[in-house]
Amino acid sequence: MTFYRYSKTNAVLGYTILSVKAPGGRDEDAKRIKALVKVLTGEEPNIDNNHERVEYTRRHLEGLKRYAELVAIVEGWEKSA
């Protein structure tokens, strides 16, 4: 998972690139990543129109704060951007 801020609106966005080489190709990779992200964050991510990446928003980053190990990392990133 990679997160960044969109400079024009300061929105928090993120993505994970889907691999053609993954077992079952991009479609199966997307299903696995979507399931994992939903379990970790409580929110299902979107898949871009070309099925090349999974896309995230602030709600996914906030969902990761449920894990004590990630709170400091997430909050530090939010303050630095």
N, C-alpha and C positions, 0 to 999 in steps of 0.2 A: 504494500500500500504506500503510495506516495501522495502527500498533501502539499498544496501550495495556495497562495493567495492570487486571485485574479486582480491585476493591478487597477483596472478601470473602476471596479466596484468594491474592491477589497473583500470579495466573497471567498470563503474557504471552499476549495474544490480538491478533488483527489482522483486517482485512477490506479488501476493495475492493468498491465498489458497482458492480453490473452495470447497463449502460445499455440502456434500451428502444430508444433512438435509434441504437445501434450497428448497423452493417451485419449483417443476419441476426437482430437482436434480442438478447435476454438470453442465449439458449441459445448462440448463436455467440460472443458476447462472453465467456461463461463458458469455452468451449473454448479461446479464444485466451489468456485470462488464465491458465488452468490450465497450458497448455503452457509459457508464458513463466515462470511461477513454478517449475515443475518443472525447467526448464533452469537458472534462476538459483540455486535452493536445493537441488535434488536431491530434493525432497519434493513430492508432489502435494497441493494444498490441497483442502479440502472446499467444497461448495456448500451454502448453507442450504436449508431445506425449501421456501421460497417462490421460489427461484431469483432472489433479489434481490441477493445478494452472495456473494463468495468469502471463505472464512474461513481464517485462519492461526493457528498456534500458535508456541510458542518454537522448535520445530525449524526453522521457516521463517526466523525471525530469525537463528538460529545459522547457517543455511545461507548467509545473505548475507555472513557474515564471511569467506567464501572470497575476496571481492574486497577487495584492499588499500584501495581508495578508501572502502569502507564500514565497515571495522573500527573506526576512531575514532568514527564517527557512532553505530554500534550500541552500542559499549561506553560511550560518553558517555550515551546514552539509558538504558542499563541501570543505570548508577550514579545517575542523577538521579531515578529513579522509586522 
